[in-house]
Amino acid sequence: MISHKKVEDYVLSMPNAQLDYPFGENTAVYKVKDRMFALISEKSDPLRISLKCDPVLAETLRQKYESVMPGYHLNKKHWNTVVLSGQLSWPQIQDLIKHSYGLVAG
C-alpha cells in the first residue's frame, strides 16, 4: 500500500503545486496555475487519487485495470480515479501524476 504522505509529497514536488480544500476537509485538491491536477479522498482506504488524463489514455487504462475508473464527481472524459490497491505500481502512479500535471501546467 502506498501511503497518503508518500503520494502527497510526490504531488507537491511538482513545480508550483499547491494544496487547497475548496470542497471541504475530506478532499485534498492539488493545483497548479489555479487549476486542479489531482484530488485525494482523505478518508478512503485504500487511498484514491483522481487525475486529469488524455481521453484516449484514460479509456485504455480503465479497460486494462479495474482499479482505474472514470473520475468521481469529475468530467468522465478527462479524469480518472485510481484506487491505490497495489494493482498499479508506484512508478506507474508517479507517471500518471506527472501526466496530469503536464496537461494542466502546459
PDB file as gemmi writes it, atoms N, CA and C in Angstrom:
CRYST1    1.000    1.000    1.000  90.00  90.00  90.00 P 1                      
ATOM      1  N   MET A   1       0.840  -1.195   0.000  1.00  0.00           N  
ATOM      2  CA  MET A   1       0.000   0.000   0.000  1.00  0.00           C  
ATOM      3  C   MET A   1       0.878   1.250   0.000  1.00  0.00           C  
ATOM      4  N   ILE A   2       0.470   2.203  -0.784  1.00  0.00           N  
ATOM      5  CA  ILE A   2       1.180   3.476  -0.865  1.00  0.00           C  
ATOM      6  C   ILE A   2       0.507   4.444   0.105  1.00  0.00           C  
ATOM      7  N   SER A   3       1.297   5.090   0.933  1.00  0.00           N  
ATOM      8  CA  SER A   3       0.733   5.966   1.954  1.00  0.00           C  
ATOM      9  C   SER A   3       0.282   7.308   1.376  1.00  0.00           C  
ATOM     10  N   HIS A   4      -0.646   7.918   2.070  1.00  0.00           N  
ATOM     11  CA  HIS A   4      -1.135   9.247   1.701  1.00  0.00           C  
ATOM     12  C   HIS A   4       0.027  10.231   1.674  1.00  0.00           C  
ATOM     13  N   LYS A   5       0.887  10.167   2.684  1.00  0.00           N  
ATOM     14  CA  LYS A   5       2.016  11.100   2.768  1.00  0.00           C  
ATOM     15  C   LYS A   5       2.948  10.954   1.576  1.00  0.00           C  
ATOM     16  N   LYS A   6       3.237   9.716   1.191  1.00  0.00           N  
ATOM     17  CA  LYS A   6       4.127   9.488   0.052  1.00  0.00           C  
ATOM     18  C   LYS A   6       3.530  10.083  -1.227  1.00  0.00           C  
ATOM     19  N   VAL A   7       2.250   9.859  -1.441  1.00  0.00           N  
ATOM     20  CA  VAL A   7       1.587  10.389  -2.634  1.00  0.00           C  
ATOM     21  C   VAL A   7       1.554  11.917  -2.573  1.00  0.00           C  
ATOM     22  N   GLU A   8       1.154  12.454  -1.430  1.00  0.00           N  
ATOM     23  CA  GLU A   8       1.066  13.907  -1.302  1.00  0.00           C  
ATOM     24  C   GLU A   8       2.433  14.565  -1.472  1.00  0.00           C  
ATOM     25  N   ASP A   9       3.466  13.991  -0.879  1.00  0.00           N  
ATOM     26  CA  ASP A   9       4.810  14.555  -1.033  1.00  0.00           C  
ATOM     27  C   ASP A   9       5.212  14.595  -2.505  1.00  0.00           C  
ATOM     28  N   TYR A  10       4.875  13.534  -3.237  1.00  0.00           N  
ATOM     29  CA  TYR A  10       5.226  13.495  -4.655  1.00  0.00           C  
ATOM     30  C   TYR A  10       4.418  14.532  -5.446  1.00  0.00           C  
ATOM     31  N   VAL A  11       3.124  14.599  -5.195  1.00  0.00           N  
ATOM     32  CA  VAL A  11       2.273  15.566  -5.896  1.00  0.00           C  
ATOM     33  C   VAL A  11       2.771  16.991  -5.643  1.00  0.00           C  
ATOM     34  N   LEU A  12       3.087  17.293  -4.395  1.00  0.00           N  
ATOM     35  CA  LEU A  12       3.542  18.640  -4.051  1.00  0.00           C  
ATOM     36  C   LEU A  12       4.976  18.927  -4.511  1.00  0.00           C  
ATOM     37  N   SER A  13       5.687  17.897  -4.983  1.00  0.00           N  
ATOM     38  CA  SER A  13       7.030  18.122  -5.520  1.00  0.00           C  
ATOM     39  C   SER A  13       6.985  18.680  -6.946  1.00  0.00           C  
ATOM     40  N   MET A  14       5.818  18.663  -7.560  1.00  0.00           N  
ATOM     41  CA  MET A  14       5.676  19.239  -8.895  1.00  0.00           C  
ATOM     42  C   MET A  14       5.863  20.760  -8.778  1.00  0.00           C  
ATOM     43  N   PRO A  15       6.544  21.384  -9.735  1.00  0.00           N  
ATOM     44  CA  PRO A  15       6.792  22.839  -9.656  1.00  0.00           C  
ATOM     45  C   PRO A  15       5.511  23.660  -9.462  1.00  0.00           C  
ATOM     46  N   ASN A  16       5.518  24.512  -8.451  1.00  0.00           N  
ATOM     47  CA  ASN A  16       4.417  25.433  -8.142  1.00  0.00           C  
ATOM     48  C   ASN A  16       3.108  24.752  -7.752  1.00  0.00           C  
ATOM     49  N   ALA A  17       3.159  23.470  -7.383  1.00  0.00           N  
ATOM     50  CA  ALA A  17       1.947  22.766  -6.935  1.00  0.00           C  
ATOM     51  C   ALA A  17       1.528  23.304  -5.570  1.00  0.00           C  
ATOM     52  N   GLN A  18       0.220  23.443  -5.399  1.00  0.00           N  
ATOM     53  CA  GLN A  18      -0.330  23.943  -4.143  1.00  0.00           C  
ATOM     54  C   GLN A  18      -1.484  23.066  -3.692  1.00  0.00           C  
ATOM     55  N   LEU A  19      -1.636  22.956  -2.379  1.00  0.00           N  
ATOM     56  CA  LEU A  19      -2.711  22.178  -1.762  1.00  0.00           C  
ATOM     57  C   LEU A  19      -3.817  23.120  -1.315  1.00  0.00           C  
ATOM     58  N   ASP A  20      -5.069  22.715  -1.566  1.00  0.00           N  
ATOM     59  CA  ASP A  20      -6.229  23.505  -1.181  1.00  0.00           C  
ATOM     60  C   ASP A  20      -7.350  22.540  -0.778  1.00  0.00           C  
ATOM     61  N   TYR A  21      -8.340  23.056  -0.068  1.00  0.00           N  
ATOM     62  CA  TYR A  21      -9.503  22.263   0.342  1.00  0.00           C  
ATOM     63  C   TYR A  21     -10.797  22.988  -0.027  1.00  0.00           C  
ATOM     64  N   PRO A  22     -11.028  23.290  -1.312  1.00  0.00           N  
ATOM     65  CA  PRO A  22     -12.226  24.042  -1.686  1.00  0.00           C  
ATOM     66  C   PRO A  22     -13.533  23.260  -1.533  1.00  0.00           C  
ATOM     67  N   PHE A  23     -13.450  21.939  -1.442  1.00  0.00           N  
ATOM     68  CA  PHE A  23     -14.649  21.104  -1.336  1.00  0.00           C  
ATOM     69  C   PHE A  23     -14.850  20.552   0.070  1.00  0.00           C  
ATOM     70  N   GLY A  24     -14.096  21.067   1.037  1.00  0.00           N  
ATOM     71  CA  GLY A  24     -14.208  20.587   2.411  1.00  0.00           C  
ATOM     72  C   GLY A  24     -13.001  19.765   2.807  1.00  0.00           C  
ATOM     73  N   GLU A  25     -12.956  19.403   4.085  1.00  0.00           N  
ATOM     74  CA  GLU A  25     -11.770  18.769   4.658  1.00  0.00           C  
ATOM     75  C   GLU A  25     -11.518  17.344   4.183  1.00  0.00           C  
ATOM     76  N   ASN A  26     -12.476  16.723   3.522  1.00  0.00           N  
ATOM     77  CA  ASN A  26     -12.299  15.335   3.093  1.00  0.00           C  
ATOM     78  C   ASN A  26     -11.665  15.180   1.723  1.00  0.00           C  
ATOM     79  N   THR A  27     -11.495  16.286   0.992  1.00  0.00           N  
ATOM     80  CA  THR A  27     -10.931  16.201  -0.353  1.00  0.00           C  
ATOM     81  C   THR A  27      -9.772  17.180  -0.505  1.00  0.00           C  
ATOM     82  N   ALA A  28      -8.567  16.627  -0.596  1.00  0.00           N  
ATOM     83  CA  ALA A  28      -7.376  17.434  -0.841  1.00  0.00           C  
ATOM     84  C   ALA A  28      -7.292  17.702  -2.335  1.00  0.00           C  
ATOM     85  N   VAL A  29      -7.177  18.973  -2.697  1.00  0.00           N  
ATOM     86  CA  VAL A  29      -7.118  19.372  -4.098  1.00  0.00           C  
ATOM     87  C   VAL A  29      -5.741  19.981  -4.360  1.00  0.00           C  
ATOM     88  N   TYR A  30      -5.087  19.472  -5.369  1.00  0.00           N  
ATOM     89  CA  TYR A  30      -3.746  19.938  -5.726  1.00  0.00           C  
ATOM     90  C   TYR A  30      -3.860  20.704  -7.042  1.00  0.00           C  
ATOM     91  N   LYS A  31      -3.316  21.925  -7.030  1.00  0.00           N  
ATOM     92  CA  LYS A  31      -3.473  22.815  -8.172  1.00  0.00           C  
ATOM     93  C   LYS A  31      -2.121  23.335  -8.647  1.00  0.00           C  
ATOM     94  N   VAL A  32      -2.100  23.712  -9.913  1.00  0.00           N  
ATOM     95  CA  VAL A  32      -1.008  24.480 -10.489  1.00  0.00           C  
ATOM     96  C   VAL A  32      -1.673  25.516 -11.387  1.00  0.00           C  
ATOM     97  N   LYS A  33      -1.201  26.735 -11.316  1.00  0.00           N  
ATOM     98  CA  LYS A  33      -1.806  27.837 -12.077  1.00  0.00           C  
ATOM     99  C   LYS A  33      -3.300  27.953 -11.780  1.00  0.00           C  
ATOM    100  N   ASP A  34      -3.686  27.727 -10.526  1.00  0.00           N  
ATOM    101  CA  ASP A  34      -5.076  27.787 -10.071  1.00  0.00           C  
ATOM    102  C   ASP A  34      -5.996  26.781 -10.758  1.00  0.00           C  
ATOM    103  N   ARG A  35      -5.412  25.729 -11.323  1.00  0.00           N  
ATOM    104  CA  ARG A  35      -6.210  24.672 -11.964  1.00  0.00           C  
ATOM    105  C   ARG A  35      -5.888  23.337 -11.310  1.00  0.00           C  
ATOM    106  N   MET A  36      -6.910  22.541 -11.085  1.00  0.00           N  
ATOM    107  CA  MET A  36      -6.743  21.242 -10.432  1.00  0.00           C  
ATOM    108  C   MET A  36      -6.017  20.256 -11.345  1.00  0.00           C  
ATOM    109  N   PHE A  37      -5.093  19.494 -10.745  1.00  0.00           N  
ATOM    110  CA  PHE A  37      -4.500  18.387 -11.494  1.00  0.00           C  
ATOM    111  C   PHE A  37      -4.557  17.079 -10.708  1.00  0.00           C  
ATOM    112  N   ALA A  38      -4.896  17.147  -9.430  1.00  0.00           N  
ATOM    113  CA  ALA A  38      -5.028  15.931  -8.625  1.00  0.00           C  
ATOM    114  C   ALA A  38      -5.951  16.197  -7.444  1.00  0.00           C  
ATOM    115  N   LEU A  39      -6.709  15.173  -7.067  1.00  0.00           N  
ATOM    116  CA  LEU A  39      -7.554  15.229  -5.884  1.00  0.00           C  
ATOM    117  C   LEU A  39      -7.364  13.923  -5.127  1.00  0.00           C  
ATOM    118  N   ILE A  40      -7.253  14.021  -3.816  1.00  0.00           N  
ATOM    119  CA  ILE A  40      -7.128  12.823  -2.992  1.00  0.00           C  
ATOM    120  C   ILE A  40      -8.260  12.812  -1.978  1.00  0.00           C  
ATOM    121  N   SER A  41      -8.960  11.692  -1.934  1.00  0.00           N  
ATOM    122  CA  SER A  41     -10.006  11.496  -0.941  1.00  0.00           C  
ATOM    123  C   SER A  41      -9.327  11.162   0.383  1.00  0.00           C  
ATOM    124  N   GLU A  42      -9.401  12.084   1.343  1.00  0.00           N  
ATOM    125  CA  GLU A  42      -8.660  11.970   2.605  1.00  0.00           C  
ATOM    126  C   GLU A  42      -9.037  10.751   3.442  1.00  0.00           C  
ATOM    127  N   LYS A  43     -10.280  10.330   3.389  1.00  0.00           N  
ATOM    128  CA  LYS A  43     -10.743   9.276   4.291  1.00  0.00           C  
ATOM    129  C   LYS A  43     -10.813   7.902   3.630  1.00  0.00           C  
ATOM    130  N   SER A  44     -10.409   7.773   2.377  1.00  0.00           N  
ATOM    131  CA  SER A  44     -10.569   6.490   1.693  1.00  0.00           C  
ATOM    132  C   SER A  44      -9.464   5.503   2.083  1.00  0.00           C  
ATOM    133  N   ASP A  45      -9.840   4.256   2.145  1.00  0.00           N  
ATOM    134  CA  ASP A  45      -8.908   3.180   2.431  1.00  0.00           C  
ATOM    135  C   ASP A  45      -9.326   1.969   1.599  1.00  0.00           C  
ATOM    136  N   PRO A  46      -8.571   1.618   0.559  1.00  0.00           N  
ATOM    137  CA  PRO A  46      -7.301   2.194   0.158  1.00  0.00           C  
ATOM    138  C   PRO A  46      -7.458   3.611  -0.408  1.00  0.00           C  
ATOM    139  N   LEU A  47      -6.344   4.288  -0.458  1.00  0.00           N  
ATOM    140  CA  LEU A  47      -6.292   5.659  -0.944  1.00  0.00           C  
ATOM    141  C   LEU A  47      -6.799   5.734  -2.382  1.00  0.00           C  
ATOM    142  N   ARG A  48      -7.497   6.835  -2.696  1.00  0.00           N  
ATOM    143  CA  ARG A  48      -7.977   7.095  -4.060  1.00  0.00           C  
ATOM    144  C   ARG A  48      -7.459   8.453  -4.494  1.00  0.00           C  
ATOM    145  N   ILE A  49      -6.961   8.506  -5.728  1.00  0.00           N  
ATOM    146  CA  ILE A  49      -6.491   9.763  -6.288  1.00  0.00           C  
ATOM    147  C   ILE A  49      -7.156   9.950  -7.650  1.00  0.00           C  
ATOM    148  N   SER A  50      -7.652  11.152  -7.891  1.00  0.00           N  
ATOM    149  CA  SER A  50      -8.227  11.488  -9.186  1.00  0.00           C  
ATOM    150  C   SER A  50      -7.228  12.360  -9.933  1.00  0.00           C  
ATOM    151  N   LEU A  51      -7.027  12.014 -11.209  1.00  0.00           N  
ATOM    152  CA  LEU A  51      -6.020  12.685 -12.016  1.00  0.00           C  
ATOM    153  C   LEU A  51      -6.568  13.002 -13.403  1.00  0.00           C  
ATOM    154  N   LYS A  52      -6.196  14.156 -13.916  1.00  0.00           N  
ATOM    155  CA  LYS A  52      -6.552  14.525 -15.276  1.00  0.00           C  
ATOM    156  C   LYS A  52      -5.797  13.592 -16.213  1.00  0.00           C  
ATOM    157  N   CYS A  53      -6.401  13.261 -17.362  1.00  0.00           N  
ATOM    158  CA  CYS A  53      -5.792  12.286 -18.254  1.00  0.00           C  
ATOM    159  C   CYS A  53      -6.248  12.529 -19.685  1.00  0.00           C  
ATOM    160  N   ASP A  54      -5.351  12.291 -20.617  1.00  0.00           N  
ATOM    161  CA  ASP A  54      -5.725  12.319 -22.019  1.00  0.00           C  
ATOM    162  C   ASP A  54      -6.885  11.347 -22.220  1.00  0.00           C  
ATOM    163  N   PRO A  55      -7.950  11.741 -22.923  1.00  0.00           N  
ATOM    164  CA  PRO A  55      -9.134  10.881 -23.047  1.00  0.00           C  
ATOM    165  C   PRO A  55      -8.868   9.482 -23.605  1.00  0.00           C  
ATOM    166  N   VAL A  56      -7.988   9.350 -24.581  1.00  0.00           N  
ATOM    167  CA  VAL A  56      -7.692   8.028 -25.149  1.00  0.00           C  
ATOM    168  C   VAL A  56      -6.957   7.168 -24.126  1.00  0.00           C  
ATOM    169  N   LEU A  57      -5.956   7.750 -23.466  1.00  0.00           N  
ATOM    170  CA  LEU A  57      -5.230   7.028 -22.425  1.00  0.00           C  
ATOM    171  C   LEU A  57      -6.158   6.683 -21.265  1.00  0.00           C  
ATOM    172  N   ALA A  58      -7.035   7.610 -20.902  1.00  0.00           N  
ATOM    173  CA  ALA A  58      -7.972   7.367 -19.791  1.00  0.00           C  
ATOM    174  C   ALA A  58      -8.796   6.113 -20.054  1.00  0.00           C  
ATOM    175  N   GLU A  59      -9.335   6.004 -21.250  1.00  0.00           N  
ATOM    176  CA  GLU A  59     -10.160   4.843 -21.599  1.00  0.00           C  
ATOM    177  C   GLU A  59      -9.330   3.561 -21.632  1.00  0.00           C  
ATOM    178  N   THR A  60      -8.122   3.642 -22.163  1.00  0.00           N  
ATOM    179  CA  THR A  60      -7.230   2.476 -22.211  1.00  0.00           C  
ATOM    180  C   THR A  60      -6.923   1.966 -20.804  1.00  0.00           C  
ATOM    181  N   LEU A  61      -6.623   2.883 -19.893  1.00  0.00           N  
ATOM    182  CA  LEU A  61      -6.320   2.498 -18.512  1.00  0.00           C  
ATOM    183  C   LEU A  61      -7.529   1.862 -17.831  1.00  0.00           C  
ATOM    184  N   ARG A  62      -8.714   2.402 -18.082  1.00  0.00           N  
ATOM    185  CA  ARG A  62      -9.938   1.840 -17.480  1.00  0.00           C  
ATOM    186  C   ARG A  62     -10.194   0.422 -17.955  1.00  0.00           C  
ATOM    187  N   GLN A  63      -9.899   0.171 -19.230  1.00  0.00           N  
ATOM    188  CA  GLN A  63     -10.116  -1.174 -19.775  1.00  0.00           C  
ATOM    189  C   GLN A  63      -9.082  -2.164 -19.252  1.00  0.00           C  
ATOM    190  N   LYS A  64      -7.873  -1.681 -18.987  1.00  0.00           N  
ATOM    191  CA  LYS A  64      -6.783  -2.559 -18.570  1.00  0.00           C  
ATOM    192  C   LYS A  64      -6.778  -2.850 -17.071  1.00  0.00           C  
ATOM    193  N   TYR A  65      -7.176  -1.881 -16.256  1.00  0.00           N  
ATOM    194  CA  TYR A  65      -7.080  -2.016 -14.796  1.00  0.00           C  
ATOM    195  C   TYR A  65      -8.426  -1.770 -14.130  1.00  0.00           C  
ATOM    196  N   GLU A  66      -8.850  -2.698 -13.290  1.00  0.00           N  
ATOM    197  CA  GLU A  66     -10.115  -2.492 -12.574  1.00  0.00           C  
ATOM    198  C   GLU A  66     -10.001  -1.410 -11.508  1.00  0.00           C  
ATOM    199  N   SER A  67      -8.776  -1.076 -11.105  1.00  0.00           N  
ATOM    200  CA  SER A  67      -8.585  -0.031 -10.096  1.00  0.00           C  
ATOM    201  C   SER A  67      -8.596   1.387 -10.698  1.00  0.00           C  
ATOM    202  N   VAL A  68      -8.759   1.478 -12.008  1.00  0.00           N  
ATOM    203  CA  VAL A  68      -8.860   2.780 -12.680  1.00  0.00           C  
ATOM    204  C   VAL A  68     -10.282   2.920 -13.205  1.00  0.00           C  
ATOM    205  N   MET A  69     -10.950   3.984 -12.773  1.00  0.00           N  
ATOM    206  CA  MET A  69     -12.349   4.191 -13.161  1.00  0.00           C  
ATOM    207  C   MET A  69     -12.560   5.648 -13.556  1.00  0.00           C  
ATOM    208  N   PRO A  70     -13.696   5.931 -14.193  1.00  0.00           N  
ATOM    209  CA  PRO A  70     -13.978   7.334 -14.545  1.00  0.00           C  
ATOM    210  C   PRO A  70     -13.917   8.220 -13.308  1.00  0.00           C  
ATOM    211  N   GLY A  71     -13.468   9.443 -13.486  1.00  0.00           N  
ATOM    212  CA  GLY A  71     -13.299  10.376 -12.385  1.00  0.00           C  
ATOM    213  C   GLY A  71     -14.551  10.554 -11.550  1.00  0.00           C  
ATOM    214  N   TYR A  72     -14.410  10.366 -10.244  1.00  0.00           N  
ATOM    215  CA  TYR A  72     -15.522  10.501  -9.304  1.00  0.00           C  
ATOM    216  C   TYR A  72     -15.892  11.972  -9.168  1.00  0.00           C  
ATOM    217  N   HIS A  73     -17.125  12.321  -9.525  1.00  0.00           N  
ATOM    218  CA  HIS A  73     -17.632  13.705  -9.488  1.00  0.00           C  
ATOM    219  C   HIS A  73     -16.820  14.657 -10.369  1.00  0.00           C  
ATOM    220  N   LEU A  74     -16.242  14.126 -11.446  1.00  0.00           N  
ATOM    221  CA  LEU A  74     -15.433  14.931 -12.356  1.00  0.00           C  
ATOM    222  C   LEU A  74     -15.839  14.603 -13.794  1.00  0.00           C  
ATOM    223  N   ASN A  75     -15.326  15.364 -14.746  1.00  0.00           N  
ATOM    224  CA  ASN A  75     -15.589  15.104 -16.154  1.00  0.00           C  
ATOM    225  C   ASN A  75     -15.033  13.718 -16.496  1.00  0.00           C  
ATOM    226  N   LYS A  76     -15.914  12.798 -16.816  1.00  0.00           N  
ATOM    227  CA  LYS A  76     -15.527  11.394 -17.023  1.00  0.00           C  
ATOM    228  C   LYS A  76     -14.613  11.209 -18.229  1.00  0.00           C  
ATOM    229  N   LYS A  77     -14.666  12.140 -19.168  1.00  0.00           N  
ATOM    230  CA  LYS A  77     -13.829  12.033 -20.362  1.00  0.00           C  
ATOM    231  C   LYS A  77     -12.370  12.365 -20.047  1.00  0.00           C  
ATOM    232  N   HIS A  78     -12.155  13.322 -19.154  1.00  0.00           N  
ATOM    233  CA  HIS A  78     -10.816  13.858 -18.920  1.00  0.00           C  
ATOM    234  C   HIS A  78     -10.212  13.497 -17.561  1.00  0.00           C  
ATOM    235  N   TRP A  79     -10.929  12.762 -16.718  1.00  0.00           N  
ATOM    236  CA  TRP A  79     -10.425  12.441 -15.380  1.00  0.00           C  
ATOM    237  C   TRP A  79     -10.618  10.961 -15.072  1.00  0.00           C  
ATOM    238  N   ASN A  80      -9.628  10.394 -14.406  1.00  0.00           N  
ATOM    239  CA  ASN A  80      -9.712   9.042 -13.863  1.00  0.00           C  
ATOM    240  C   ASN A  80      -9.541   9.105 -12.355  1.00  0.00           C  
ATOM    241  N   THR A  81     -10.220   8.219 -11.665  1.00  0.00           N  
ATOM    242  CA  THR A  81      -9.967   7.992 -10.245  1.00  0.00           C  
ATOM    243  C   THR A  81      -9.266   6.644 -10.146  1.00  0.00           C  
ATOM    244  N   VAL A  82      -8.129   6.644  -9.458  1.00  0.00           N  
ATOM    245  CA  VAL A  82      -7.312   5.438  -9.330  1.00  0.00           C  
ATOM    246  C   VAL A  82      -7.317   5.007  -7.867  1.00  0.00           C  
ATOM    247  N   VAL A  83      -7.711   3.768  -7.638  1.00  0.00           N  
ATOM    248  CA  VAL A  83      -7.656   3.188  -6.297  1.00  0.00           C  
ATOM    249  C   VAL A  83      -6.251   2.617  -6.125  1.00  0.00           C  
ATOM    250  N   LEU A  84      -5.546   3.084  -5.113  1.00  0.00           N  
ATOM    251  CA  LEU A  84      -4.161   2.646  -4.899  1.00  0.00           C  
ATOM    252  C   LEU A  84      -4.151   1.341  -4.102  1.00  0.00           C  
ATOM    253  N   SER A  85      -4.608   0.299  -4.779  1.00  0.00           N  
ATOM    254  CA  SER A  85      -4.761  -1.020  -4.161  1.00  0.00           C  
ATOM    255  C   SER A  85      -3.556  -1.915  -4.389  1.00  0.00           C  
ATOM    256  N   GLY A  86      -2.598  -1.439  -5.179  1.00  0.00           N  
ATOM    257  CA  GLY A  86      -1.428  -2.247  -5.499  1.00  0.00           C  
ATOM    258  C   GLY A  86      -1.453  -2.781  -6.921  1.00  0.00           C  
ATOM    259  N   GLN A  87      -2.576  -2.634  -7.615  1.00  0.00           N  
ATOM    260  CA  GLN A  87      -2.650  -3.114  -8.991  1.00  0.00           C  
ATOM    261  C   GLN A  87      -1.690  -2.335  -9.894  1.00  0.00           C  
ATOM    262  N   LEU A  88      -1.581  -1.020  -9.667  1.00  0.00           N  
ATOM    263  CA  LEU A  88      -0.600  -0.205 -10.369  1.00  0.00           C  
ATOM    264  C   LEU A  88       0.588   0.026  -9.438  1.00  0.00           C  
ATOM    265  N   SER A  89       1.772  -0.032 -10.009  1.00  0.00           N  
ATOM    266  CA  SER A  89       2.981   0.165  -9.213  1.00  0.00           C  
ATOM    267  C   SER A  89       3.165   1.645  -8.887  1.00  0.00           C  
ATOM    268  N   TRP A  90       4.045   1.913  -7.926  1.00  0.00           N  
ATOM    269  CA  TRP A  90       4.346   3.305  -7.574  1.00  0.00           C  
ATOM    270  C   TRP A  90       4.905   4.069  -8.782  1.00  0.00           C  
ATOM    271  N   PRO A  91       5.828   3.523  -9.577  1.00  0.00           N  
ATOM    272  CA  PRO A  91       6.278   4.250 -10.767  1.00  0.00           C  
ATOM    273  C   PRO A  91       5.144   4.549 -11.760  1.00  0.00           C  
ATOM    274  N   GLN A  92       4.192   3.641 -11.892  1.00  0.00           N  
ATOM    275  CA  GLN A  92       3.047   3.908 -12.768  1.00  0.00           C  
ATOM    276  C   GLN A  92       2.203   5.059 -12.221  1.00  0.00           C  
ATOM    277  N   ILE A  93       1.980   5.067 -10.921  1.00  0.00           N  
ATOM    278  CA  ILE A  93       1.221   6.157 -10.290  1.00  0.00           C  
ATOM    279  C   ILE A  93       1.966   7.474 -10.487  1.00  0.00           C  
ATOM    280  N   GLN A  94       3.268   7.470 -10.281  1.00  0.00           N  
ATOM    281  CA  GLN A  94       4.065   8.681 -10.487  1.00  0.00           C  
ATOM    282  C   GLN A  94       3.934   9.188 -11.919  1.00  0.00           C  
ATOM    283  N   ASP A  95       3.965   8.278 -12.887  1.00  0.00           N  
ATOM    284  CA  ASP A  95       3.810   8.675 -14.290  1.00  0.00           C  
ATOM    285  C   ASP A  95       2.445   9.310 -14.544  1.00  0.00           C  
ATOM    286  N   LEU A  96       1.406   8.761 -13.935  1.00  0.00           N  
ATOM    287  CA  LEU A  96       0.062   9.330 -14.113  1.00  0.00           C  
ATOM    288  C   LEU A  96      -0.046  10.711 -13.466  1.00  0.00           C  
ATOM    289  N   ILE A  97       0.603  10.891 -12.323  1.00  0.00           N  
ATOM    290  CA  ILE A  97       0.615  12.204 -11.667  1.00  0.00           C  
ATOM    291  C   ILE A  97       1.344  13.211 -12.554  1.00  0.00           C  
ATOM    292  N   LYS A  98       2.509  12.819 -13.087  1.00  0.00           N  
ATOM    293  CA  LYS A  98       3.266  13.711 -13.987  1.00  0.00           C  
ATOM    294  C   LYS A  98       2.456  14.045 -15.236  1.00  0.00           C  
ATOM    295  N   HIS A  99       1.758  13.048 -15.781  1.00  0.00           N  
ATOM    296  CA  HIS A  99       0.926  13.261 -16.966  1.00  0.00           C  
ATOM    297  C   HIS A  99      -0.174  14.282 -16.663  1.00  0.00           C  
ATOM    298  N   SER A 100      -0.844  14.118 -15.555  1.00  0.00           N  
ATOM    299  CA  SER A 100      -1.908  15.041 -15.150  1.00  0.00           C  
ATOM    300  C   SER A 100      -1.355  16.445 -14.975  1.00  0.00           C  
ATOM    301  N   TYR A 101      -0.257  16.538 -14.258  1.00  0.00           N  
ATOM    302  CA  TYR A 101       0.380  17.837 -14.036  1.00  0.00           C  
ATOM    303  C   TYR A 101       0.727  18.503 -15.367  1.00  0.00           C  
ATOM    304  N   GLY A 102       1.302  17.738 -16.276  1.00  0.00           N  
ATOM    305  CA  GLY A 102       1.697  18.267 -17.579  1.00  0.00           C  
ATOM    306  C   GLY A 102       0.528  18.781 -18.392  1.00  0.00           C  
ATOM    307  N   LEU A 103      -0.606  18.084 -18.316  1.00  0.00           N  
ATOM    308  CA  LEU A 103      -1.795  18.537 -19.043  1.00  0.00           C  
ATOM    309  C   LEU A 103      -2.286  19.884 -18.532  1.00  0.00           C  
ATOM    310  N   VAL A 104      -2.169  20.098 -17.240  1.00  0.00           N  
ATOM    311  CA  VAL A 104      -2.661  21.336 -16.631  1.00  0.00           C  
ATOM    312  C   VAL A 104      -1.629  22.458 -16.683  1.00  0.00           C  
ATOM    313  N   ALA A 105      -0.373  22.119 -16.394  1.00  0.00           N  
ATOM    314  CA  ALA A 105       0.679  23.149 -16.340  1.00  0.00           C  
ATOM    315  C   ALA A 105       1.107  23.617 -17.726  1.00  0.00           C  
ATOM    316  N   GLY A 106       0.939  22.736 -18.711  1.00  0.00           N  
ATOM    317  CA  GLY A 106       1.273  23.120 -20.087  1.00  0.00           C  
ATOM    318  C   GLY A 106       2.649  22.878 -20.501  1.00  0.00           C  
TER     319      GLY A 106                                                      
END                                                                             
